[in-house]
Amino acid sequence: METHPRSLDYPESSLERMIEDESELTAGVKIIPGRQYGFFTDTTLCIGCKACEVACKEWNNLPADELHITGDSYDNTGRLSSHTWRHVNFIETTVRDNNQSAFQSGWLMMSDVCKHCQNAPCVEACPTGALFYTEFHTVVVQQDICNGCGYCQPACPFGVIDLSISDGKAHKCTLCYDRLKSGLEPACAKACPTDSIQFGEVAELRVRADRRVEALQAMGVESAYLYGAPGKPGATGGLEHLNAFFLLTAEPEVYNLPRAPTRPAARAWTGIKAGLAAVGALALFAVAAFARET
């Protein structure tokens, strides 16, 4: 990424004030309310450093989860949770042998996060309005309105939202809503040393992602594809598309992602019809029983 001309206005190593629209300098994008912003995560660039996890926890003042190795990966968080809003998956696919080139690896790595769905099931399921779309079309939970009912948890097809044992309320990634309002790039993307996590306007990120897929396929990585872009795996069942989407090189299930997620609301009428049928059958049984007695 080229250096923005405005960077010449700030030669000092430390400043006494915030830089206005700093995201222009760090991400090449000016944050304007009313536009859609999100993440493009290129897993082929992820080195598993977990800088995104640390930056997320530091900025959002999130406590640590488990402080031990899980036993099935070089990982100590294991999954997204109410206290872990970014999680780097370490997926071992093959055991390295002496015939592999030096740059090859038997590991897949992916920094997982809330998908900030275009048509978010969690927002539909929330009875109090605690979950809402921001002016940047990201999805945020308002803890002062959340009543801890947990309806958002089964509604999320990606298993992102979690209830905290400390306050009983739902928590998840906010895409650094407070930073966006101040013109700052989200902490995880800003901390990523390889630009595996890229922040920007969703439409522009898709163009960038398509070019990256084409480049990888031209280099022989024919398995590269987008997850969560319109018409792709992950953008199914009425979700339309994911504002936080991914470039993957293996099947979605390998990354613990559903191939064809759906909105529970789309299945609600089936359940309603089944319930009505059951009530009707019970009513007919009651009428028949009453008729026999009389």
C-alpha positions as CSV (number, residue, x, y, z in Angstrom):
1,M,0.0,0.0,0.0
2,E,1.4,3.4,-1.0
3,T,1.9,6.0,1.7
4,H,-0.8,8.6,1.8
5,P,0.4,12.2,1.0
6,R,-1.1,13.4,4.3
7,S,1.5,11.3,6.2
8,L,4.0,14.0,5.4
9,D,2.0,16.3,7.6
10,Y,2.8,14.2,10.7
11,P,6.6,13.5,10.7
12,E,6.7,13.3,14.5
13,S,7.0,9.9,16.2
14,S,4.5,10.9,18.9
15,L,1.7,13.4,18.7
16,E,-0.2,15.5,21.3
17,R,-3.5,15.1,19.5
18,M,-5.4,12.6,17.4
19,I,-4.9,12.7,13.6
20,E,-8.1,13.6,11.9
21,D,-9.4,10.8,9.6
22,E,-6.3,8.7,10.6
23,S,-7.8,5.7,8.7
24,E,-6.8,7.5,5.5
25,L,-3.1,7.1,6.5
26,T,-3.3,3.5,7.9
27,A,-5.9,1.8,5.7
28,G,-6.2,4.1,2.7
29,V,-9.9,4.8,3.4
30,K,-11.9,7.7,4.8
31,I,-14.7,6.6,7.1
32,I,-18.0,8.2,6.1
33,P,-21.3,7.4,7.9
34,G,-23.8,5.9,5.6
35,R,-21.3,3.7,3.8
36,Q,-20.7,0.0,4.4
37,Y,-17.4,-1.1,6.0
38,G,-16.0,-4.4,6.8
39,F,-13.1,-6.8,6.7
40,F,-11.5,-8.8,4.0
41,T,-9.4,-11.5,5.6
42,D,-6.8,-13.2,3.3
43,T,-5.9,-16.4,5.1
44,T,-3.0,-17.0,2.7
45,L,-1.2,-14.1,4.3
46,C,-1.9,-15.0,8.0
47,I,1.2,-16.1,9.9
48,G,-0.6,-16.9,13.1
49,C,1.1,-14.2,15.2
50,K,-2.2,-13.4,17.0
51,A,-1.4,-9.6,16.9
52,C,-5.1,-9.1,16.0
53,E,-6.2,-11.0,19.1
54,V,-4.0,-9.0,21.4
55,A,-4.9,-5.7,19.8
56,C,-8.6,-6.5,20.1
57,K,-8.3,-7.4,23.8
58,E,-6.2,-4.4,24.6
59,W,-8.5,-1.9,22.9
60,N,-11.7,-3.3,24.2
61,N,-10.3,-4.1,27.6
62,L,-11.2,-7.8,27.3
63,P,-10.0,-10.3,29.9
64,A,-8.1,-13.5,28.9
65,D,-10.0,-16.7,28.5
66,E,-8.1,-19.9,29.0
67,L,-4.4,-19.7,29.7
68,H,-3.4,-23.2,28.6
69,I,-2.7,-25.0,25.3
70,T,-5.8,-26.8,24.0
71,G,-3.9,-29.9,23.0
72,D,-5.1,-30.0,19.5
73,S,-3.5,-26.9,18.2
74,Y,-0.9,-24.2,18.9
75,D,-3.7,-22.2,20.4
76,N,-4.9,-21.2,23.9
77,T,-8.2,-19.5,23.1
78,G,-9.8,-22.2,21.1
79,R,-12.8,-20.3,19.8
80,L,-14.6,-17.0,19.7
81,S,-16.3,-16.0,23.0
82,S,-17.7,-13.2,25.0
83,H,-14.1,-12.2,25.9
84,T,-12.4,-13.2,22.6
85,W,-13.8,-11.3,19.6
86,R,-10.9,-12.2,17.3
87,H,-9.6,-15.8,17.2
88,V,-6.8,-17.2,15.1
89,N,-7.5,-20.8,14.0
90,F,-4.4,-23.1,13.7
91,I,-5.4,-26.0,11.5
92,E,-2.9,-28.7,10.8
93,T,-3.6,-30.4,7.4
94,T,-0.5,-32.5,6.7
95,V,2.6,-33.6,8.5
96,R,5.6,-31.9,6.9
97,D,8.1,-34.2,5.1
98,N,11.5,-33.7,3.6
99,N,10.1,-33.5,0.1
100,Q,8.3,-30.2,0.7
101,S,9.8,-27.0,-0.5
102,A,11.1,-24.7,2.3
103,F,8.2,-22.2,1.9
104,Q,5.5,-24.9,2.2
105,S,3.6,-25.5,5.4
106,G,1.1,-28.1,6.6
107,W,-0.8,-25.4,8.5
108,L,-3.8,-23.3,7.6
109,M,-4.4,-20.2,9.7
110,M,-7.4,-17.9,9.8
111,S,-8.3,-15.0,12.0
112,D,-12.0,-15.5,12.7
113,V,-14.4,-12.8,13.7
114,C,-18.1,-11.8,13.7
115,K,-19.2,-11.7,10.0
116,H,-21.4,-8.6,10.4
117,C,-24.0,-10.1,8.1
118,Q,-25.8,-7.9,5.6
119,N,-29.0,-9.5,6.8
120,A,-28.1,-10.5,10.3
121,P,-30.2,-13.2,12.0
122,C,-29.1,-12.0,15.5
123,V,-30.7,-8.6,14.9
124,E,-33.9,-10.3,13.9
125,A,-33.9,-12.5,16.9
126,C,-33.2,-9.8,19.5
127,P,-36.5,-9.0,21.4
128,T,-35.1,-5.8,23.1
129,G,-33.4,-4.1,20.2
130,A,-30.0,-4.5,21.9
131,L,-28.5,-5.7,18.6
132,F,-28.6,-3.0,15.9
133,Y,-27.1,-1.9,12.6
134,T,-24.8,1.1,13.0
135,E,-24.4,3.9,10.5
136,F,-21.5,1.9,9.0
137,H,-23.8,-1.2,8.5
138,T,-21.9,-3.1,11.2
139,V,-23.7,-5.1,13.9
140,V,-23.3,-4.0,17.6
141,V,-24.7,-5.2,20.9
142,Q,-25.8,-2.5,23.4
143,Q,-25.1,-4.0,26.8
144,D,-27.3,-1.5,28.6
145,I,-30.3,-2.8,26.6
146,C,-29.4,-6.5,26.5
147,N,-31.4,-8.6,28.9
148,G,-29.3,-11.8,28.5
149,C,-32.2,-13.8,27.0
150,G,-29.7,-15.6,24.6
151,Y,-32.0,-15.7,21.6
152,C,-29.2,-14.3,19.5
153,Q,-26.9,-17.3,20.2
154,P,-28.9,-20.0,18.3
155,A,-29.9,-17.4,15.7
156,C,-26.2,-16.8,14.6
157,P,-25.3,-19.5,12.0
158,F,-21.6,-19.0,12.8
159,G,-21.7,-19.4,16.5
160,V,-20.2,-16.0,17.1
161,I,-22.3,-14.5,19.9
162,D,-21.6,-15.6,23.5
163,L,-23.1,-14.7,26.9
164,S,-20.6,-13.5,29.4
165,I,-20.5,-15.3,32.8
166,S,-19.5,-11.9,34.4
167,D,-22.6,-9.9,33.4
168,G,-24.9,-12.5,31.7
169,K,-25.1,-10.4,28.6
170,A,-24.3,-11.0,24.9
171,H,-20.9,-9.8,23.6
172,K,-19.1,-10.0,20.2
173,C,-17.0,-8.0,17.8
174,T,-18.2,-4.4,17.2
175,L,-15.9,-3.8,14.3
176,C,-14.4,-1.2,16.6
177,Y,-17.5,1.0,16.4
178,D,-16.0,3.5,18.7
179,R,-12.9,3.8,16.6
180,L,-14.9,4.1,13.3
181,K,-16.8,7.1,14.8
182,S,-13.4,8.7,15.5
183,G,-12.0,8.1,12.0
184,L,-9.7,5.2,13.2
185,E,-9.1,1.9,11.5
186,P,-10.2,-1.1,13.7
187,A,-7.5,-2.2,16.1
188,C,-7.1,-5.8,14.7
189,A,-6.6,-4.6,11.1
190,K,-4.2,-1.9,12.1
191,A,-2.1,-4.3,14.1
192,C,-1.9,-7.0,11.4
193,P,1.7,-7.1,10.2
194,T,1.0,-8.9,6.9
195,D,-2.3,-7.2,5.9
196,S,-4.1,-10.5,6.2
197,I,-6.9,-8.5,7.8
198,Q,-7.8,-5.6,5.5
199,F,-10.4,-2.9,6.4
200,G,-12.3,-0.7,4.1
201,E,-15.6,-0.2,2.2
202,V,-17.1,-3.5,1.4
203,A,-17.5,-2.8,-2.3
204,E,-13.9,-1.9,-2.7
205,L,-12.7,-4.8,-0.6
206,R,-14.6,-7.2,-2.9
207,V,-12.8,-5.8,-6.0
208,R,-9.5,-6.2,-4.1
209,A,-10.4,-9.7,-3.1
210,D,-11.4,-10.8,-6.6
211,R,-8.0,-9.6,-7.9
212,R,-6.2,-11.5,-5.1
213,V,-8.0,-14.7,-6.0
214,E,-7.1,-14.3,-9.7
215,A,-3.5,-13.7,-8.8
216,L,-3.3,-16.8,-6.5
217,Q,-4.9,-19.0,-9.1
218,A,-2.5,-17.7,-11.7
219,M,0.3,-18.8,-9.4
220,G,-1.1,-22.3,-9.2
221,V,-3.2,-22.0,-6.0
222,E,-6.4,-23.2,-7.8
223,S,-8.2,-23.9,-4.6
224,A,-8.4,-20.2,-3.7
225,Y,-11.9,-18.8,-3.4
226,L,-14.0,-16.2,-1.5
227,Y,-16.2,-17.1,1.4
228,G,-19.0,-14.7,2.2
229,A,-19.0,-12.7,-1.0
230,P,-22.3,-12.5,-2.9
231,G,-23.1,-15.8,-4.6
232,K,-20.3,-17.6,-2.9
233,P,-20.3,-20.2,0.0
234,G,-21.2,-18.6,3.3
235,A,-23.5,-16.0,1.6
236,T,-26.6,-18.3,1.4
237,G,-29.9,-18.7,3.0
238,G,-31.0,-15.1,2.8
239,L,-27.8,-13.7,4.4
240,E,-27.1,-11.9,1.1
241,H,-23.4,-11.4,1.9
242,L,-21.0,-11.0,4.8
243,N,-19.4,-7.7,5.5
244,A,-16.5,-9.6,7.0
245,F,-15.6,-12.1,4.4
246,F,-12.6,-14.4,3.8
247,L,-10.3,-15.8,1.1
248,L,-9.9,-19.6,1.8
249,T,-7.9,-22.4,0.2
250,A,-9.7,-25.4,1.7
251,E,-13.3,-26.4,2.2
252,P,-15.3,-24.2,4.6
253,E,-15.7,-27.1,7.0
254,V,-12.0,-27.3,7.5
255,Y,-12.1,-23.8,9.0
256,N,-15.1,-24.7,11.1
257,L,-17.3,-22.5,8.9
258,P,-20.8,-23.6,7.5
259,R,-20.9,-24.1,3.8
260,A,-24.5,-23.0,3.4
261,P,-25.6,-21.0,6.5
262,T,-29.2,-20.0,6.8
263,R,-31.4,-17.5,8.7
264,P,-33.6,-19.2,11.3
265,A,-36.3,-16.8,10.4
266,A,-36.5,-18.4,7.0
267,R,-37.5,-21.7,8.7
268,A,-39.9,-20.2,11.2
269,W,-43.0,-20.7,9.0
270,T,-42.3,-24.5,8.8
271,G,-42.2,-24.6,12.6
272,I,-45.4,-22.5,12.9
273,K,-47.2,-24.8,10.5
274,A,-46.1,-27.9,12.4
275,G,-47.2,-26.3,15.7
276,L,-50.6,-25.4,14.2
277,A,-51.0,-28.9,12.9
278,A,-50.3,-30.4,16.3
279,V,-52.7,-28.0,18.0
280,G,-55.4,-28.9,15.4
281,A,-54.8,-32.6,15.9
282,L,-55.2,-32.2,19.7
283,A,-58.3,-30.2,19.2
284,L,-59.9,-32.8,17.0
285,F,-58.9,-35.5,19.5
286,A,-60.5,-33.5,22.3
287,V,-63.7,-33.0,20.3
288,A,-63.9,-36.7,19.4
289,A,-63.3,-37.7,23.0
290,F,-66.0,-35.4,24.2
291,A,-68.4,-36.6,21.6
292,R,-67.9,-40.2,22.7
293,E,-68.6,-39.4,26.3
294,T,-71.9,-37.6,25.5
